[in-house]
């Protein structure tokens, strides 16, 4: 791959996840503190992303794979998303906001697969080349949180001031996170990403002239693997662990702001920083621990994180919040990434794409949608007036649920020679 191509693809990944991170982290705070949405309404808004994840295989399969160049579809999706996100930033009630956000999610979620497709088309060795490009997506997500942090930071003490009309010196963290400004920034970034997409390397439709198959798009060709006990246990556990996962994605920023943890969005990027570190440690972990222990550690980390959130406070026990955020690397890498690698190595080569499609549909689609339906009513149950909740009770519920999933997985997943071999294969390919 040419250095210029590498740079162009890296910038594409950076912008792709910068766009996502710019609105996703702070949205719950804005909807709850400013628009006074209920917990169920907030979780339903986040659930729009899960609905889009379930539908995106159809959108990609019908359009990008068969009729138009991938980079052009990517550009159009982001341009449409820019308009829809800006419209959402002007809405003030659930009935108006939700359709715009759902429309935006339907435009954005397919672009994750599209950016991967553009990257893979330019590579002769994706296993070696893709990670160094994809990591720029994580850096983009981190940059979005740091952007919010610097916008909110009082720099008057350094003799400097912000020139943007919507930013006030010395504002508290929640002042920006509880406004529509992140949504408006997202709209601008989506416009930039849409225009940039048309300059990306040409990626012709790979399935031109081929009939569309819903079974193939959803990964149902791999459903026979569920007859294997370990794969079935992994599949079900992956869906179930997404239920406590949605508590984190939907309500953490709202929680941290509510309890007075300043610049929450910027500090939450520590989770993505730890994700990079633990991703680099995964080959060693595979060799020393194996698949089952890694996934158990990942599930245990979810439970520990929520316990830390439940008993921490922004004064004497603020360190508990920081550790809870830093556990994101273990939570995500040791469970979700390990599960993806296990599925990839256990599936026949002819079904690997179908397996990943099926796992994505089940977790980011079905699992997170169920999580959005569960988390919102629980947060509403423990509401204590406007912008106040009994967070200790709220966080202990997903903590207990994560422990239960962990115990079921520990009892039913039997790691044998095949699983050990799978971890060795992945470790060898990563070194």
C-alpha positions in Angstrom: 0.0 0.0 0.0 1.3 3.4 -0.9 2.0 5.9 2.0 -0.5 8.3 0.5 -3.2 5.7 0.4 -2.4 4.8 4.0 -2.7 8.5 5.0 -6.0 8.9 3.2 -7.5 5.8 4.8 -6.3 6.8 8.2 -7.9 10.2 7.9 -11.1 8.5 6.8 -11.2 6.4 9.9 -10.3 9.4 12.1 -13.2 11.4 10.8 -15.6 8.5 10.8 -15.3 7.9 14.5 -14.7 11.6 15.3 -18.2 12.1 13.9 -19.7 9.3 16.1 -17.9 10.3 19.3 -18.9 14.0 19.0 -22.5 13.4 19.8 -22.8 9.9 21.2 -21.2 10.4 24.6 -22.9 13.6 25.6 -26.4 13.1 24.1 -27.9 11.6 27.2 -26.9 14.6 29.3 -28.5 17.0 26.7 -31.7 15.0 26.4 -32.1 14.6 30.2 -30.9 17.9 31.6 -32.1 20.3 28.9 -35.0 18.7 27.0 -36.2 16.8 30.1 -36.6 13.5 28.3 -37.4 10.5 30.5 -35.0 7.6 30.9 -37.1 5.5 28.6 -37.1 8.3 26.0 -33.3 8.7 26.3 -32.7 5.0 26.0 -35.1 4.8 23.0 -33.1 7.4 21.2 -29.9 5.4 21.8 -31.8 2.3 20.7 -32.3 4.0 17.3 -28.6 3.1 16.7 -29.4 -0.6 17.4 -32.4 -0.5 15.0 -30.1 1.0 12.4 -27.5 -1.7 13.1 -30.1 -4.4 12.3 -31.1 -2.7 9.1 -27.7 -1.6 7.8 -26.8 -5.0 6.3 -29.8 -4.6 4.0 -28.8 -1.0 3.1 -25.2 -2.0 2.4 -26.1 -5.2 0.6 -28.7 -3.6 -1.6 -26.8 -0.4 -2.6 -23.1 -0.4 -2.0 -22.4 -4.0 -2.8 -24.3 -4.1 -6.1 -25.0 -0.7 -7.7 -22.7 2.2 -6.7 -19.0 2.7 -5.8 -18.5 2.4 -2.1 -16.8 5.8 -1.6 -19.8 7.5 -3.3 -22.4 5.8 -1.1 -20.2 6.7 1.9 -20.2 10.4 0.9 -24.0 10.5 0.2 -24.8 8.9 3.6 -22.7 11.4 5.5 -24.1 14.4 3.6 -27.7 13.2 4.4 -26.6 12.6 8.0 -25.3 16.1 8.3 -28.7 17.5 7.4 -30.6 15.1 9.7 -28.3 15.8 12.6 -28.6 19.5 12.3 -32.4 19.1 12.1 -32.3 17.0 15.3 -30.3 19.8 17.0 -33.2 22.2 16.5 -35.9 19.8 17.9 -37.1 20.2 21.4 -39.6 17.4 21.9 -39.3 13.6 21.6 -41.9 13.3 18.8 -39.7 15.5 16.6 -36.3 14.6 17.8 -36.6 10.8 17.6 -37.4 10.6 13.8 -34.5 12.9 12.9 -32.1 10.9 15.1 -33.4 7.6 13.8 -32.9 8.9 10.2 -29.4 10.0 11.1 -28.6 6.6 12.6 -29.9 4.8 9.5 -27.4 7.0 7.5 -24.5 6.6 9.8 -24.5 2.9 10.9 -23.9 1.5 7.3 -20.9 3.8 7.0 -19.0 1.7 9.5 -19.0 -1.3 7.1 -18.4 1.0 4.2 -15.2 2.5 5.6 -14.0 -1.1 6.3 -14.8 -2.0 2.7 -12.9 1.0 1.3 -9.9 0.0 3.4 -9.9 -3.7 2.6 -10.2 -3.0 -1.1 -6.8 -1.2 -1.0 -5.0 -3.9 1.0 -3.1 -7.0 0.0 -2.7 -8.2 3.6 -5.6 -6.9 5.7 -4.6 -8.8 8.8 -1.3 -6.9 9.0 -2.4 -3.6 7.5 -5.9 -2.9 8.8 -5.2 -2.6 12.5 -2.8 0.3 12.0 -5.5 2.1 10.0 -8.5 1.2 12.2 -6.7 2.5 15.3 -7.1 6.0 13.9 -10.8 5.5 14.4 -10.2 5.1 18.1 -8.0 8.2 18.1 -10.8 10.1 16.4 -13.2 9.1 19.1 -10.7 10.3 21.7 -10.2 13.5 19.8 -14.0 14.2 19.9 -14.0 14.0 23.7 -10.9 16.1 24.1 -12.5 18.7 21.8 -15.4 19.0 24.2 -12.9 19.2 27.1 -10.9 22.0 25.6 -14.1 23.9 24.6 -15.2 23.8 28.2 -11.8 24.6 29.7 -11.3 28.1 31.2 -8.1 29.3 29.5 -8.3 32.9 30.6 -5.6 32.3 33.2 -3.2 31.7 30.3 -4.1 35.1 28.7 -6.1 33.3 26.0 -9.7 33.3 25.0 -12.0 31.5 22.7 -13.4 33.5 19.7 -16.4 31.2 19.0 -19.6 33.0 19.8 -21.3 30.1 21.5 -18.4 29.4 24.0 -18.0 31.3 27.2 -14.8 31.4 29.2 -14.9 29.6 32.5 -18.0 27.5 31.8 -18.6 24.4 33.8 -18.4 21.0 32.0 -22.1 20.4 31.9 -22.7 23.8 30.2 -21.6 22.5 26.8 -22.5 18.8 27.3 -26.1 19.8 28.1 -26.5 21.8 24.9 -27.2 21.1 21.2 -23.7 22.3 20.4 -22.2 18.7 20.1 -25.0 17.9 17.7 -24.3 20.9 15.6 -20.5 20.1 15.6 -21.5 16.6 14.5 -23.5 18.0 11.6 -20.5 20.1 10.5 -18.1 17.1 10.8 -20.6 14.9 8.8 -20.6 17.5 6.0 -16.8 17.5 6.0 -16.6 13.6 6.0 -19.2 13.5 3.2 -17.2 15.8 1.0 -13.9 14.0 1.8 -15.4 10.6 1.0 -15.7 11.5 -2.7 -11.9 11.9 -2.8 -11.2 8.4 -1.4 -9.7 5.6 -3.6 -12.2 4.1 -6.0 -14.0 1.0 -4.6 -16.3 -0.6 -7.2 -19.4 -2.6 -6.0 -18.1 -6.1 -5.3 -21.4 -7.8 -5.9 -22.5 -6.1 -9.1 -24.9 -8.2 -11.1 -25.4 -10.6 -8.1 -28.8 -11.1 -6.6 -29.3 -9.8 -3.1 -29.7 -12.4 -0.4 -31.1 -11.3 3.0 -29.9 -14.6 4.4 -26.3 -13.7 3.4 -26.6 -10.1 4.5 -27.7 -11.1 8.0 -25.1 -13.9 8.3 -27.7 -16.6 8.5 -25.5 -18.9 6.4 -23.5 -19.3 9.6 -26.5 -20.2 11.8 -25.5 -23.9 11.6 -22.6 -23.1 13.9 -25.0 -22.6 16.7 -25.3 -26.3 16.9 -21.9 -26.3 18.5 -22.4 -25.8 22.2 -19.5 -23.3 22.8 -20.5 -21.1 19.9 -24.1 -21.1 21.1 -23.0 -20.1 24.6 -20.8 -17.3 23.2 -23.7 -16.1 21.0 -26.2 -15.9 23.8 -23.8 -14.4 26.3 -22.8 -11.7 23.7 -26.5 -10.7 23.4 -27.1 -10.7 27.1 -24.0 -8.7 28.1 -25.2 -5.9 25.7 -28.0 -5.3 28.2 -25.7 -3.9 30.9 -23.5 -2.4 28.2 -26.3 0.0 27.2 -26.4 1.4 30.7 -22.9 2.6 30.2 -23.3 3.9 26.7 -26.6 5.7 27.4 -26.3 7.0 30.9 -22.6 7.3 32.0 -22.1 10.9 30.8 -25.5 11.9 32.3 -24.6 10.3 35.6 -21.1 11.8 35.8 -22.4 15.3 35.0 -25.3 14.9 37.5 -23.0 14.0 40.4 -20.6 16.9 39.6 -17.7 15.1 37.8 -16.5 18.0 35.7 -15.5 17.7 32.0 -17.0 14.2 31.9 -16.8 13.8 28.1 -13.1 14.6 28.0 -12.3 12.3 30.9 -14.3 9.5 29.4 -11.8 9.3 26.6 -9.5 7.6 29.1 -11.6 4.5 28.3 -10.7 4.6 24.6 -7.0 5.2 25.6 -7.1 2.0 27.7 -8.8 0.2 24.8 -5.7 0.8 22.7 -3.4 -0.4 25.4 -5.3 -3.6 26.1 -5.7 -4.2 22.3 -1.9 -4.3 22.1 -1.8 -6.7 25.1 -4.2 -9.1 23.6 -1.7 -11.4 21.8 0.1 -12.0 25.2 -3.3 -12.5 27.0 -4.3 -15.1 24.4 -1.1 -17.0 25.0 -1.3 -16.8 28.8 -5.0 -17.0 29.5 -6.9 -18.5 26.6 -10.4 -17.5 25.3 -12.5 -18.5 28.3 -10.5 -16.7 30.9 -10.2 -13.6 28.8 -13.9 -13.4 28.3 -14.6 -14.0 32.0 -12.3 -11.2 32.9 -14.1 -9.0 30.4 -17.5 -9.7 32.0 -16.1 -9.4 35.5 -14.8 -5.9 34.5 -18.3 -4.8 33.5 -19.6 -5.8 37.0 -16.6 -4.1 38.8 -17.1 -0.9 36.8 -20.7 -0.6 37.8 -19.9 -1.2 41.4 -17.2 1.5 41.3 -19.8 3.9 39.8 -22.3 3.0 42.4 -20.0 3.7 45.4 -17.8 6.4 44.1 -18.3 10.2 44.5 -16.6 13.2 43.0 -14.9 14.2 46.3 -13.0 11.6 48.4 -13.8 8.6 46.1 -13.3 10.2 42.7 -10.6 7.6 41.9 -13.4 5.0 41.6 -14.9 6.9 38.7 -11.5 7.0 37.0 -10.9 3.3 37.4 -14.4 2.6 36.2 -13.7 4.5 33.0 -10.3 3.0 32.5 -11.8 -0.5 32.7 -13.4 0.1 29.3 -10.4 -1.4 27.6 -10.8 -4.7 29.4 -14.6 -4.6 29.1 -14.6 -4.2 25.4 -11.4 -5.9 24.2 -11.4 -8.9 26.4 -15.1 -9.8 25.7 -16.2 -8.4 22.4 -12.9 -8.4 20.5 -12.0 -11.8 21.9 -15.4 -13.1 20.9 -15.0 -11.8 17.4 -11.6 -13.4 17.1 -13.0 -16.7 18.5 -15.8 -16.7 16.0 -13.5 -15.9 13.1 -11.1 -18.7 14.0 -13.8 -21.3 14.7 -15.8 -20.7 11.5 -14.9 -22.3 8.1 -13.2 -19.8 5.8 -16.3 -19.8 3.5 -18.5 -18.6 6.4 -16.3 -16.1 8.2 -18.0 -13.0 6.7 -21.4 -14.5 7.5 -20.3 -15.3 11.1 -19.2 -11.7 11.7 -22.4 -10.4 10.1 -24.5 -12.6 12.4 -22.6 -11.6 15.5 -22.8 -7.9 14.7 -26.6 -8.2 14.0 -27.1 -10.1 17.3 -25.0 -7.8 19.5 -25.0 -4.3 18.2 -28.5 -4.9 16.8 -30.7 -7.2 18.9 -28.7 -7.1 22.2 -28.3 -3.3 22.3 -32.0 -2.8 21.3 -33.1 -5.0 24.3 -30.6 -3.1 26.5 -32.2 0.2 25.4 -35.6 -1.1 26.4 -34.4 -2.3 29.8 -32.1 0.5 30.9 -34.5 3.5 30.4 -37.3 2.2 32.6 -34.8 1.3 35.4 -33.4 4.8 35.3 -36.9 6.3 35.5 -37.7 4.0 38.4 -35.0 5.6 40.5 -35.6 9.2 39.4 -35.7 11.7 42.3 -37.0 14.8 40.7 -35.6 16.9 37.8 -32.0 16.0 36.9 -31.6 13.8 40.0 -31.4 10.0 40.3 -30.5 7.3 42.9 -27.5 6.2 40.9 -26.2 3.7 43.4 -29.3 1.5 43.0 -29.3 2.0 39.2 -25.7 0.9 38.7 -26.0 -2.2 41.0 -28.6 -3.6 38.7 -26.4 -4.0 35.6 -23.6 -5.1 37.9 -25.6 -8.0 39.2 -26.8 -8.8 35.7 -23.2 -8.9 34.4 -22.2 -11.3 37.2 -25.1 -13.6 36.3 -24.1 -13.7 32.6 -20.5 -14.3 33.7 -21.5 -17.3 35.9 -23.6 -18.9 33.1 -20.8 -18.5 30.7 -18.3 -19.9 33.2 -20.5 -23.0 33.8 -21.4 -23.7 30.1 -18.5 -22.7 28.0 -16.0 -25.6 28.0 -12.6 -24.5 26.7 -10.8 -27.4 25.0 -8.1 -28.0 22.6 -9.9 -26.3 19.7 -10.3 -23.1 21.7 -6.7 -23.1 22.7 -5.6 -23.7 19.2 -7.8 -20.8 18.0 -6.1 -18.4 20.4 -2.7 -19.6 19.2 -3.6 -18.9 15.7 -4.7 -15.3 16.4 -1.7 -14.7 18.6 0.6 -15.8 15.9 -1.1 -13.6 13.2 -0.9 -10.6 15.5 2.8 -10.7 16.4 
